[in-house]
Amino acid sequence: MKIAYVFHHDAANPAVQSGLPASSLAGFQRLGADIMPVFPLSTRSRKAYAKKIFARMLGQRYRADREPAYLEAAAAEFEARVSDEDYDFVYTPGSELVGNLRTQRPITFACDATFANMVDYYWDFTNLSPEYLRMGHEQEAAALSRASLAVYSAEWAAKSAINDYGADPSKVVVIPFGANIGQENTWPEVRGWIEQRPRDELRLLFVGRHWERKGGDILVHAAYCLAKLGHKVRVDIVGCPIPTRHRALPWLHGHGLLSPRVAGDMARLHELFTQAHFVFVPSRAECYGMTFAEANAYGVPAISTDTGGVCGVVKDGYNGYLLPLDAQGPAYADLIASAWANPAHYERLCAQSFEAFARHYNWGVFCEKFVNIVVERGISSAPRGAPANARLSSPARVAGREFFSAKEAWA
């Protein structure tokens, strides 16, 4: 199977777009797909820069990613780069380019939100200029009309594609995204980490680049309440600086932005995930939450908010817990204290978290399901060298067989 993989930026860079492009790229390659890279694109939107400045003067936002002139230029570049190539279908991690691509081959994409999902939900999609708002909806509708397969990470986004843009439900599929780190973890390793976590200190791990959007102040309040309940608490912060107003708190420990591409940073991330009792990110807005899948890869339950697409990766009471958007620090503190109070209950929750990762929230499973849907629906011919009814088996799924069932793991 030969896939024309198109993207604005360097899809092989794990620092781009929360690692989605790089992880899906590597997942397809592990399954034996022949990838034709059509990335990064050299096309740039010069007209959009002036529009951004003008919109800013009016107190509005204008983004370059859906500028028609840019999308047309990107489509022309794609056409030129694949004109002499043979491939089975197009894949792109996002919907922006889909509606303008000129190709006779089927087009597929995967993302975590529609344009409608984002408007007035993320801060950088508020106060949008009327022109950009119109273009965004037109582009999203065109992408869903053109695509042969639209994959979303959670029902939240899939429902928007159907309800807000009239997408054909038969073309819309939900496949959860996977963890970008910890993909090679095995159950014996994870069980050892769970057993070694101390009982005399409660360790919470916060991972995110945007303090306010990720609910940083609620995290701090919850940790304070846990301390008032008599727990010795340590909170590790990764991805963003601790605000000045909180830096005097002795139980907050900042680690800055850690990159999986840097060996020392990756070692530190690995250490923080293995030692954490909970990954706690009470997001105010979240399309999915890759860090929760990564938590599960280490057998760490995730604590978050029932907002956006978070319920696509955190199943309340199984691999973590979700509270409503209006929940504040004391409610989270009570939840965490209750989940941690019973060692047997906590260990079962950890085992179920790893089970969720191995069965659902890893890129091997994502790419396997994606490719099988492409083949079964006739979007592409069967993989070269494989029978038409062949079902691919990802390394992650094979590796996961050593573990289950988690219901018996702590018997």
C-alpha positions as CSV (number, residue, x, y, z in Angstrom):
1,M,0.0,0.0,0.0
2,K,1.5,3.3,-1.1
3,I,0.3,6.4,0.8
4,A,0.8,10.0,-0.4
5,Y,1.3,11.7,3.0
6,V,0.8,15.4,2.7
7,F,1.2,18.1,5.5
8,H,2.0,21.7,5.8
9,H,5.0,21.1,8.2
10,D,7.6,18.4,8.8
11,A,5.4,15.4,9.6
12,A,8.4,13.5,10.9
13,N,9.1,16.0,13.7
14,P,7.4,14.8,16.9
15,A,7.3,18.3,18.2
16,V,4.8,19.3,15.5
17,Q,1.0,19.3,16.4
18,S,1.3,17.3,19.6
19,G,3.1,14.5,17.8
20,L,0.1,13.4,15.7
21,P,1.7,13.6,12.3
22,A,5.0,11.9,13.4
23,S,3.2,9.1,15.3
24,S,0.8,8.3,12.5
25,L,3.6,8.4,10.0
26,A,5.7,6.0,12.0
27,G,2.7,3.7,12.7
28,F,1.9,3.4,9.0
29,Q,5.6,2.6,8.3
30,R,5.6,-0.1,11.0
31,L,2.7,-1.8,9.3
32,G,4.8,-1.9,6.1
33,A,3.1,0.9,4.2
34,D,5.1,2.7,1.5
35,I,5.0,6.4,2.4
36,M,5.5,9.0,-0.3
37,P,6.3,12.1,1.8
38,V,4.7,15.3,0.5
39,F,5.9,17.4,3.4
40,P,6.8,20.0,4.4
41,L,5.2,22.2,1.9
42,S,7.2,25.3,0.8
43,T,4.1,27.3,0.1
44,R,3.5,30.3,2.3
45,S,0.6,32.7,2.6
46,R,1.8,36.3,2.1
47,K,-1.6,37.8,1.6
48,A,-2.7,36.4,5.0
49,Y,0.0,38.3,6.9
50,A,-1.5,41.7,5.9
51,K,-5.0,40.4,6.8
52,K,-3.8,39.3,10.2
53,I,-2.4,42.8,10.9
54,F,-5.6,44.5,9.8
55,A,-7.8,42.1,11.9
56,R,-5.6,42.7,14.9
57,M,-6.2,46.5,14.6
58,L,-9.9,45.7,14.8
59,G,-9.5,43.5,17.8
60,Q,-10.1,40.4,15.8
61,R,-8.1,37.3,14.8
62,Y,-7.3,36.1,11.3
63,R,-5.3,32.8,10.7
64,A,-3.4,31.9,7.6
65,D,-4.3,28.2,7.6
66,R,-7.6,28.6,5.7
67,E,-6.7,31.4,3.4
68,P,-8.0,30.4,-0.1
69,A,-5.0,31.6,-2.0
70,Y,-2.7,29.7,0.3
71,L,-4.7,26.5,0.0
72,E,-4.8,26.8,-3.8
73,A,-1.0,27.3,-3.8
74,A,-0.5,24.3,-1.5
75,A,-2.7,22.2,-3.8
76,A,-0.7,23.2,-6.8
77,E,2.5,22.2,-5.0
78,F,1.0,18.9,-4.0
79,E,0.0,18.2,-7.6
80,A,3.5,19.0,-8.9
81,R,5.2,16.8,-6.4
82,V,3.0,13.7,-7.1
83,S,2.4,14.2,-10.8
84,D,4.8,11.4,-11.8
85,E,4.1,9.1,-8.9
86,D,1.8,6.1,-8.4
87,Y,0.0,5.9,-5.0
88,D,-3.1,4.3,-3.6
89,F,-4.6,7.1,-1.6
90,V,-3.8,10.4,0.1
91,Y,-3.6,10.8,3.9
92,T,-3.2,14.1,5.9
93,P,-3.3,14.7,9.6
94,G,-5.8,17.6,9.4
95,S,-8.7,18.8,7.2
96,E,-7.3,22.1,6.0
97,L,-5.8,20.9,2.7
98,V,-8.4,18.3,1.7
99,G,-10.9,20.4,-0.2
100,N,-8.4,21.9,-2.6
101,L,-6.3,18.9,-3.5
102,R,-6.3,17.9,-7.2
103,T,-6.0,14.2,-7.5
104,Q,-8.0,11.3,-8.8
105,R,-7.0,9.1,-5.8
106,P,-9.1,8.9,-2.6
107,I,-8.3,11.4,0.1
108,T,-8.4,10.5,3.8
109,F,-7.7,12.6,6.9
110,A,-7.5,12.3,10.7
111,C,-7.9,15.1,13.3
112,D,-9.3,15.8,16.7
113,A,-11.8,18.6,16.0
114,T,-13.8,20.3,13.3
115,F,-13.6,24.0,12.7
116,A,-17.0,24.4,14.4
117,N,-15.7,22.6,17.5
118,M,-12.9,25.2,17.8
119,V,-14.8,28.4,17.3
120,D,-15.1,30.2,20.7
121,Y,-13.7,27.1,22.4
122,Y,-9.9,27.6,22.2
123,W,-8.7,31.1,23.0
124,D,-7.0,31.5,19.6
125,F,-10.3,30.8,17.9
126,T,-12.2,33.6,19.7
127,N,-13.0,37.0,18.2
128,L,-12.4,35.6,14.7
129,S,-12.8,38.1,11.8
130,P,-16.0,37.5,9.8
131,E,-14.0,36.7,6.7
132,Y,-11.9,34.0,8.4
133,L,-15.0,32.6,10.1
134,R,-16.8,32.3,6.8
135,M,-13.7,30.8,5.1
136,G,-13.2,28.3,7.9
137,H,-16.7,26.9,7.7
138,E,-16.5,26.7,3.9
139,Q,-13.2,24.9,4.0
140,E,-14.4,22.4,6.6
141,A,-17.5,21.6,4.6
142,A,-15.5,21.2,1.4
143,A,-13.1,18.9,3.1
144,L,-15.8,16.6,4.4
145,S,-17.6,16.6,1.1
146,R,-14.3,15.7,-0.7
147,A,-12.8,13.1,1.6
148,S,-13.5,9.4,1.2
149,L,-12.7,8.9,4.9
150,A,-12.7,11.3,7.8
151,V,-11.3,9.9,11.1
152,Y,-11.7,11.7,14.4
153,S,-10.3,10.9,17.8
154,A,-13.6,11.2,19.7
155,E,-17.3,11.2,19.2
156,W,-17.4,14.9,20.1
157,A,-15.7,15.8,16.8
158,A,-17.4,13.1,14.7
159,K,-20.8,14.4,15.7
160,S,-19.9,17.9,14.8
161,A,-18.8,16.7,11.3
162,I,-22.2,15.2,10.8
163,N,-24.4,17.7,12.6
164,D,-22.6,21.0,11.7
165,Y,-21.5,20.2,8.2
166,G,-23.9,17.5,7.0
167,A,-21.1,14.9,6.5
168,D,-22.1,11.5,5.2
169,P,-22.1,9.4,8.4
170,S,-20.7,6.4,6.5
171,K,-17.5,8.4,5.8
172,V,-17.0,9.5,9.4
173,V,-15.2,7.1,11.8
174,V,-13.9,7.4,15.4
175,I,-10.5,5.9,16.1
176,P,-8.8,7.1,19.3
177,F,-5.3,8.5,19.0
178,G,-2.4,6.9,20.7
179,A,0.4,7.8,23.1
180,N,3.5,9.5,21.7
181,I,5.8,8.3,24.5
182,G,5.8,5.0,26.3
183,Q,4.7,3.1,23.1
184,E,7.1,0.3,23.8
185,N,6.2,-0.2,27.5
186,T,5.4,-3.8,28.5
187,W,3.2,-5.0,31.3
188,P,6.0,-6.5,33.4
189,E,7.7,-3.1,33.3
190,V,4.6,-1.2,34.1
191,R,3.5,-3.5,36.9
192,G,7.0,-3.0,38.5
193,W,6.6,0.8,38.3
194,I,3.1,0.7,39.9
195,E,4.4,-1.5,42.8
196,Q,7.3,0.9,43.4
197,R,5.3,4.1,43.7
198,P,5.5,5.3,47.3
199,R,2.5,5.4,49.7
200,D,4.0,8.1,51.9
201,E,3.8,10.8,49.2
202,L,1.1,11.6,46.6
203,R,2.7,12.6,43.3
204,L,0.6,14.4,40.7
205,L,1.9,15.1,37.1
206,F,0.7,18.1,35.1
207,V,1.6,18.2,31.4
208,G,0.6,21.1,29.1
209,R,1.9,24.2,27.4
210,H,-1.0,26.5,28.3
211,W,-1.4,27.0,32.1
212,E,-4.8,28.7,31.9
213,R,-6.4,26.4,29.3
214,K,-5.1,23.3,31.0
215,G,-6.6,24.4,34.4
216,G,-3.3,25.1,36.2
217,D,-4.9,27.1,39.0
218,I,-7.4,24.4,39.7
219,L,-4.6,21.9,39.9
220,V,-2.8,24.1,42.5
221,H,-6.0,24.5,44.5
222,A,-6.7,20.8,44.5
223,A,-3.1,20.1,45.7
224,Y,-3.5,22.6,48.5
225,C,-6.8,20.9,49.5
226,L,-5.0,17.5,49.5
227,A,-2.3,18.9,51.8
228,K,-5.0,20.2,54.1
229,L,-6.5,16.7,54.2
230,G,-3.2,15.5,55.6
231,H,-1.5,14.2,52.4
232,K,2.2,14.9,51.6
233,V,1.8,16.1,48.0
234,R,4.3,16.7,45.2
235,V,3.2,18.3,41.9
236,D,5.5,18.1,38.8
237,I,4.8,20.7,36.1
238,V,5.9,19.9,32.5
239,G,5.4,22.1,29.4
240,C,4.9,25.5,30.8
241,P,6.4,27.8,33.5
242,I,4.9,28.0,36.9
243,P,3.1,31.4,37.2
244,T,4.9,33.9,39.6
245,R,2.0,33.8,42.0
246,H,2.6,30.1,42.7
247,R,6.4,29.8,42.6
248,A,6.8,30.1,46.4
249,L,4.8,26.9,47.0
250,P,7.4,24.2,48.0
251,W,5.5,21.3,46.6
252,L,5.3,22.6,43.1
253,H,8.3,21.5,40.9
254,G,8.7,22.9,37.4
255,H,10.6,21.1,34.7
256,G,10.0,23.4,31.7
257,L,9.3,22.1,28.2
258,L,10.8,18.6,27.8
259,S,11.2,17.4,24.2
260,P,11.0,13.7,23.3
261,R,13.7,14.4,20.7
262,V,16.3,15.2,23.4
263,A,17.7,12.1,25.1
264,G,18.0,13.8,28.5
265,D,14.5,15.3,28.3
266,M,13.0,11.9,27.3
267,A,14.7,10.3,30.2
268,R,13.3,12.9,32.6
269,L,9.8,12.5,31.1
270,H,10.0,8.7,31.5
271,E,11.0,9.1,35.1
272,L,8.2,11.5,35.9
273,F,5.6,9.2,34.3
274,T,6.8,6.1,36.1
275,Q,6.8,7.8,39.5
276,A,3.4,9.7,39.2
277,H,0.3,8.4,40.9
278,F,-2.0,10.4,38.7
279,V,-1.7,12.6,35.6
280,F,-3.9,15.5,36.6
281,V,-4.8,18.1,33.9
282,P,-8.2,19.7,34.7
283,S,-8.5,21.3,31.2
284,R,-10.9,24.1,30.5
285,A,-10.9,23.2,26.8
286,E,-9.5,20.1,25.2
287,C,-10.0,18.4,21.8
288,Y,-8.6,15.1,23.0
289,G,-5.7,15.0,25.4
290,M,-2.7,12.9,24.1
291,T,-1.1,13.1,27.5
292,F,-3.8,11.0,29.0
293,A,-3.0,8.2,26.6
294,E,0.6,8.6,27.6
295,A,-0.3,8.4,31.2
296,N,-2.1,5.1,30.6
297,A,1.0,3.8,28.7
298,Y,2.8,4.0,32.1
299,G,-0.1,2.5,34.1
300,V,-1.0,6.0,35.4
301,P,-4.7,6.9,35.8
302,A,-5.7,10.3,34.3
303,I,-7.8,12.9,36.1
304,S,-9.4,15.6,34.0
305,T,-12.6,17.4,32.9
306,D,-15.5,16.2,31.0
307,T,-15.1,18.7,28.2
308,G,-14.6,18.5,24.4
309,G,-13.1,15.2,23.4
310,V,-11.5,14.2,26.7
311,C,-14.1,11.4,27.2
312,G,-12.7,9.8,24.0
313,V,-9.6,8.8,25.9
314,V,-10.5,8.9,29.6
315,K,-13.3,6.5,30.5
316,D,-14.6,7.7,33.9
317,G,-14.0,5.1,36.6
318,Y,-12.0,2.8,34.3
319,N,-8.7,4.4,33.3
320,G,-9.2,7.6,35.2
321,Y,-11.9,10.0,36.3
322,L,-13.7,13.0,34.8
323,L,-15.5,15.8,36.7
324,P,-17.8,18.4,35.1
325,L,-16.4,21.7,33.9
326,D,-17.7,23.7,36.9
327,A,-15.8,21.4,39.4
328,Q,-13.1,23.2,41.4
329,G,-10.1,22.2,43.5
330,P,-11.9,20.7,46.5
331,A,-14.0,18.3,44.3
332,Y,-10.8,17.1,42.6
333,A,-9.0,16.8,45.9
334,D,-11.8,14.6,47.3
335,L,-11.8,12.5,44.1
336,I,-8.1,11.9,44.1
337,A,-7.9,11.2,47.9
338,S,-10.7,8.6,47.5
339,A,-9.1,6.9,44.5
340,W,-5.8,6.7,46.3
341,A,-7.0,5.7,49.8
342,N,-7.5,2.0,48.9
343,P,-4.3,0.5,47.6
344,A,-6.1,-2.5,46.0
345,H,-8.5,-0.2,44.2
346,Y,-5.7,2.1,43.1
347,E,-3.6,-0.7,41.7
348,R,-6.6,-2.1,39.8
349,L,-7.2,1.4,38.3
350,C,-3.6,1.4,37.2
351,A,-3.8,-2.0,35.6
352,Q,-7.0,-0.9,33.7
353,S,-5.2,2.2,32.6
354,F,-2.5,0.1,30.9
355,E,-5.1,-2.2,29.5
356,A,-6.8,0.9,27.9
357,F,-3.5,1.9,26.3
358,A,-2.6,-1.5,24.9
359,R,-6.0,-2.2,23.5
360,H,-7.1,1.3,22.3
361,Y,-4.8,4.2,22.9
362,N,-1.7,3.4,20.9
363,W,-0.7,4.3,17.3
364,G,-0.2,0.7,16.3
365,V,-3.9,0.0,16.9
366,F,-4.9,3.3,15.3
367,C,-3.0,2.7,12.1
368,E,-4.1,-1.0,11.9
369,K,-7.8,0.1,12.2
370,F,-7.3,2.9,9.8
371,V,-5.7,0.7,7.1
372,N,-8.2,-2.1,7.6
373,I,-11.1,0.4,7.1
374,V,-9.4,1.7,3.9
375,V,-9.1,-1.8,2.5
376,E,-12.5,-3.1,3.6
377,R,-14.4,-0.1,2.2
378,G,-12.6,-0.3,-1.1
379,I,-11.0,3.2,-0.6
380,S,-7.8,1.5,-1.6
381,S,-6.8,-1.8,-3.1
382,A,-5.6,-4.5,-0.7
383,P,-2.0,-4.1,0.6
384,R,0.5,-5.2,-2.1
385,G,1.5,-8.8,-1.4
386,A,-1.4,-9.5,0.9
387,P,-4.7,-11.2,0.2
388,A,-7.7,-8.9,-0.2
389,N,-9.3,-10.1,3.0
390,A,-6.0,-9.8,5.0
391,R,-6.3,-8.0,8.4
392,L,-3.1,-6.4,9.5
393,S,-1.8,-6.9,13.0
394,S,0.2,-4.1,14.7
395,P,3.2,-4.7,16.9
396,A,1.5,-2.9,19.7
397,R,-1.5,-5.3,19.6
398,V,0.8,-8.4,19.5
399,A,2.8,-7.0,22.4
400,G,-0.3,-6.4,24.5
401,R,-1.3,-10.1,24.5
402,E,1.2,-10.8,27.2
403,F,-0.9,-8.8,29.7
404,F,-4.7,-9.3,29.7
405,S,-7.2,-9.4,31.2
406,A,-6.6,-6.6,33.7
407,K,-9.5,-7.9,35.8
408,E,-7.2,-10.8,36.7
409,A,-3.9,-8.9,36.8
410,W,-4.1,-8.1,40.5
411,A,-5.9,-11.2,41.6
